[in-house]
């Protein structure tokens, strides 16, 4: 069975460096590391196919804008015959401190509109997710302006460290499961 690894974000140059596009950053990193071109354009996404050892994977960057991410992911999963148990969604999370990472295999949206769309379209929250913390804005900045804003250099360095681990996190989930990945990478990322 193929695995689908989808990073959430917003299309277009305007949002390319925003906090809300961390899922796209992660997919770009994994694609570059694995030599998987994201050259296919269908199912409202840029996507490509490759391998993680003996496991077939599809990497995807939905192009529907964040709040409709589920439309793209559902369409691609249906075409591939992919089950939610073989879906990994990577996204930014304001409920976690900068660059802190959590790995889960089920749950709700936590108020994240992109994840909410995925759950609504799939009819289940039983899929893997990699949450990358972006922290919360100060009281004078709206949540929208914060997530759509570009990270300052001090935050970007910490976030890029986590993004550079994305391929290893995905590989561990696929090969060994959530618990091993969670134990291994929470410890490693905290030791940074």
MIVOMAR-981531 format. One record per residue (C-alpha): residue number from 1; x, y, z. Coordinates in steps of 0.001 Angstrom, whole numbers. Last residue first. Example, Ala and Ser with C-alpha at 12.3 -4.5 7.8 and 13.67 -1.06 7.14 Angstrom:
REC   k    east   north      up
REC   2   13670   -1060    7140
REC   1   12300   -4500    7800
This chain:
REC   k    east   north      up
REC 192   19233   20433   19790
REC 191   18456   17997   22632
REC 190   14749   18780   22405
REC 189   14668   17722   18756
REC 188   16363   14409   19529
REC 187   14034   13519   22407
REC 186   10855   14426   20587
REC 185   12292   12644   17563
REC 184   12921    9196   19000
REC 183    9903    8853   21269
REC 182    7436   10174   18698
REC 181    8939    8164   15849
REC 180    8897    4958   17912
REC 179    5309    5590   19003
REC 178    4108    6585   15546
REC 177    5153    3506   13620
REC 176    8380    1712   12711
REC 175    8892    1840    8944
REC 174    6393    4458    7816
REC 173    6622    6596   10953
REC 172   10433    6329   10930
REC 171   10682    7388    7277
REC 170    8379   10357    7858
REC 169   10461   11522   10842
REC 168   13714   11033    8931
REC 167   12422   13085    5980
REC 166   11137   15822    8274
REC 165   14458   16242   10120
REC 164   15603   19123    7885
REC 163   12232   20776    8539
REC 162   13026   20684   12274
REC 161   16370   22488   11794
REC 160   14641   24841    9353
REC 159   12198   25830   12099
REC 158   14996   26682   14540
REC 157   16824   28828   11965
REC 156   13591   30462   10841
REC 155   12713   31609   14340
REC 154   15884   33715   14775
REC 153   15651   34964   11163
REC 152   12173   36415   11617
REC 151    9359   34279   10246
REC 150    7263   35638    7367
REC 149    3646   36522    8059
REC 148     623   34483    6998
REC 147     452   32721   10363
REC 146     856   36001   12272
REC 145   -1416   38181   10145
REC 144   -4202   35613   10479
REC 143   -3710   35193   14234
REC 142   -3995   38948   14681
REC 141   -1030   40834   16146
REC 140   -1348   43152   19186
REC 139   -1539   40386   21811
REC 138    1802   38915   20664
REC 137    1565   36039   18228
REC 136    1527   32374   19248
REC 135    4143   29694   18740
REC 134    5138   28215   15367
REC 133    5153   24574   16412
REC 132    5433   21818   13823
REC 131    2697   19179   13961
REC 130    3346   15909   12127
REC 129      61   14137   11502
REC 128    -858   10527   11015
REC 127   -4427    9563   10140
REC 126   -7561    8736   12108
REC 125   -9314   12108   12009
REC 124  -12158   10703    9934
REC 123  -14787   11741    7378
REC 122  -12094   12172    4747
REC 121  -13406   15523    3512
REC 120  -14204   16888    6972
REC 119  -10934   15637    8503
REC 118   -8875   17201    5697
REC 117  -10797   20491    5952
REC 116  -10267   20632    9724
REC 115   -6553   20048    9134
REC 114   -6423   23095    6901
REC 113   -8533   25181    9285
REC 112   -6411   24436   12362
REC 111   -8812   24742   15324
REC 110   -7305   21781   17169
REC 109   -8269   19707   14130
REC 108   -9331   16580   15961
REC 107   -7467   13406   16802
REC 106   -5539   10523   15316
REC 105   -2034    9205   14625
REC 104     -17   11892   16371
REC 103    3527   13258   16081
REC 102    4473   16430   17915
REC 101    7250   18883   17089
REC 100    8559   21935   18919
REC  99    9981   24370   16361
REC  98    8519   27499   18014
REC  97    6252   26576   20931
REC  96    3182   24441   20177
REC  95    -454   25586   20082
REC  94     228   27714   16978
REC  93     649   24580   14825
REC  92    2165   24398   11349
REC  91    1434   21379    9143
REC  90    2531   17942    7942
REC  89    -141   15370    7044
REC  88     775   11668    6906
REC  87   -1705    9301    5233
REC  86   -1365    5519    5227
REC  85   -4035    4856    7897
REC  84   -6285    7155    5841
REC  83   -6294    4483    3065
REC  82   -4775    5168    -358
REC  81   -6465    3870   -3510
REC  80   -4262    6236   -5496
REC  79   -7131    8071   -7196
REC  78   -9202    8189   -4006
REC  77   -6217    9437   -1996
REC  76   -5513   12165   -4563
REC  75   -9110   13420   -4513
REC  74   -9304   13297    -698
REC  73   -6016   15217    -376
REC  72   -7093   17907   -2844
REC  71  -10493   18550   -1276
REC  70   -9031   18264    2228
REC  69   -6737   21237    1652
REC  68   -9740   23581    1292
REC  67   -8935   26020    4127
REC  66   -5229   26039    3269
REC  65   -5425   27197    -330
REC  64   -6441   24703   -3035
REC  63   -2911   24029   -4296
REC  62   -2279   20894   -2236
REC  61    1451   20061   -1943
REC  60    1839   16291   -2258
REC  59    4473   13595   -1810
REC  58    3500   10078   -2868
REC  57    5231    7140   -1255
REC  56    6077    3533   -2156
REC  55    7723    1593     666
REC  54   10768    -611     128
REC  53   13295    2051    1219
REC  52   11241    5229    1202
REC  51   10306    5359   -2470
REC  50    9046    7803   -5042
REC  49    5982    9485   -6500
REC  48    5305   13150   -7209
REC  47    2808   15878   -6432
REC  46    1693   19410   -7182
REC  45   -1939   19579   -6170
REC  44   -5547   20321   -7169
REC  43   -6055   16613   -7981
REC  42   -3658   17110  -10886
REC  41    -238   18577  -11575
REC  40    2576   16044  -11561
REC  39    6078   17530  -11408
REC  38    6846   17280   -7711
REC  37   10187   15680   -8576
REC  36   11253   12972   -6114
REC  35   15026   12864   -5603
REC  34   14645   11615   -2038
REC  33   16422   14575    -403
REC  32   14861   17123   -2747
REC  31   11350   15693   -2321
REC  30   11760   15492    1465
REC  29   12877   19138    1626
REC  28   10099   20377    -671
REC  27    7554   18413    1387
REC  26    8828   19986    4610
REC  25    8755   23531    3218
REC  24    5198   22920    1943
REC  23    4081   21862    5425
REC  22    5807   24921    6871
REC  21    3609   27120    4675
REC  20    1536   28734    7444
REC  19    4704   30330    8867
REC  18    5008   32342    5659
REC  17    7930   32086    3238
REC  16    5958   31035     137
REC  15    2792   32977     989
REC  14    3002   35781   -1602
REC  13    4819   33508   -4051
REC  12    1731   31415   -4659
REC  11     -22   28429   -3120
REC  10   -1036   28217     548
REC   9     214   25511    2887
REC   8    -298   21972    4100
REC   7    2228   19222    3457
REC   6     877   15883    2272
REC   5    2600   12506    2639
REC   4     601    9762     929
REC   3    1751    6210    1599
REC   2    1254    3456    -945
REC   1       0       0       0
